[in-house]
Amino acid sequence: MSTTETPKTEGMDINDIPILLRRRIEAMILAHVLEVITERSSRKEAEAVIGETCSRSAIEQGKQLAEDLGSPPDLNDFAAIQPNWTREDALQIENIELSEDKMDFNVTRCRYSEMYRDMGLGDIGHLLSCNRDGDFCIGYNPEIELTRTQTIMKGASHCDFRYRMKKKDT
């Protein structure tokens, strides 16, 4: 099995595990990676490695979910998988608009942010979770792009997610 394949065990797929729990397990390991790389090199290098690692993971997750569809995903498909991230009340969302070319919502509570702060990792929470959001689209459908100007992780009252389908040149 390559490092990019989704691990499966008898009757269980890693996607059966709530993402909030997956992120906790990943963060527990990455906290040690942060310490080791910081000791060997620098904090800047450690954060760069963790950021790149999480980015690659998000892209791969996007590819895997897109492959399951069998056709290029659109924003309706994206909205249909959103419960993966909100499971167990991990995110409280205020939906604003969903159309063929637009998906706008605000996150008003983020348990991912709360969890990282509780773990003492609030300062790198954006690397562990927030930065994944746009990177996920690269693997899922590169025609979907995210604009976000604020996050709870960085101290805002809410996260403003604005997804758009890129305009096709005609």
N, C-alpha and C positions, 0 to 999 in steps of 0.2 A: 504494500500500500504506500502510495506517495504521501508526502506531508500535506498535500492539498486536498486529499480525499476526505470525505466526511466519515469519521470512525463509526462503525456499527458493532454492537454486541448482540448476543442472542436476543432477538425480538425487540431491540431498543436502538433507536437512532438518536444521535446527539441533539437533533432538532426537537426531540421530545422533552428535553430539559428546558425549563423557562430561561430566557435570555438573561434575566436579572441574576439568576444563580450561576449561569455560565460566566457572566462578567465578574462575579465575586471570585470564582475559582481562578479565572485568568488573572485577576488583580492580585490575588494572594501570591501567585508565582511571579508575576511581573514586578512586584515590590522587591523581591529578592534580586531579580535581574537589574533593576534600577540601582540597588546598593552595590552589586558586584561591578557593574560597568562604571559607576561613579568612582569607586575605589581604584579601579584599574586605569581609568582615563579621565573623565570629567562628568559632571552633572549634565552639561550640555550634550555630550555624546550619548549618555544614557537615555536622555529624553528623546533624542533623535532616533535611536535604535528602537525604543518602545513605540514611538509614533509611526515609524516605517513598518514595524511588525504588525501593529493594529490596522494600519492602512491595508496591507496585503491581505490580512485576514478578512477585512470587510469586503474587499473586491472579490475574493474567492467565495465568500458567502453569497454575495450578489449573483455571481455566475451560477452557483449551484441552484439557487432558487429560480433563476431564469430558465435553466435547463429543464427544470421540472415542468415548466409551462409548455415548452415545445414551440413557442413563438415569441417574438420580441415583446416583452411586457410593456404595458402602457400604465398610465396613472391609476386607472381603475384596478388593474392587477396589483399595483403597488398598495393602494388603499386596502385591498383584500388581505394582504399579508401583514398589515399594520398591527393586528392583534398579537403577532409574535413578540413585539416589543412592549406592548401594553399589558401583557399577561400578568396576572397577580397584582394588578393595580400599580405596575411599575411606572407607568406614566399616566397622568390625568391630562386629557386632551380636550381642547375647545376647537371643534371643527369650524372652519370659516367658509371654505368653498372647495368643491370638487367638480371638475369638468374634464373634458377630454384633454385639455392642454394645461390645466392648472390644479394644484392641490395645495391649499393653504390651511394651516392649523397652528394653534399655539399650544405649547406644553405648559400647563399651569402648576404641575407638581412633577418632580423627577426623583424617583427613588434611587436611580443610578447615582445621581449627585449626592444624595443623602448617604448612600452606602459608602461611596468613596471617601466622603468626609469622615464618616465613622471609622473607616479603616486607616485614617491618617494619610490618605492619598488624594485629597481634594485638589492639591496643587497640580496633579497630573491627570485629573479626571477627564479633562478635555481630550487628552491623548488616548485614554482607555475607552472612551465612549463617543463623545461629541464629534470628533474628527472622522469617525467611522461613517457618519450619516451621508456625507457627500461622496465618500469613497465607495460606499456600497453601490451607489448609482453607476459607477464606472463598470462594475461587473454585471449589475442587473440589467441596465440599459443605459449606455452612454449618452443617449438622447434626452435623458432626464437630468436636469441640473437643479441643485439646491442653492438657494440664497437664504442666509440666516444672519441677522445682524446682532443677535444677543442670545445668551444662554443663562439658564439658572446656575449652571456649573461655574460661570464667571461672575455670578452675583446679581443677575437681572431678575426681575419679577417673573418672567416667563421666557420661553424659547420661541422664537418666531420662525417657523418652518414655511418656506415658500418654494414649492417644487414647480418646475415648468418643463414642458416638452420643448426642446430646441426647435426653432423655426427652420423648416426645410427651405433651401434655396430652390426657387423654381425657374 
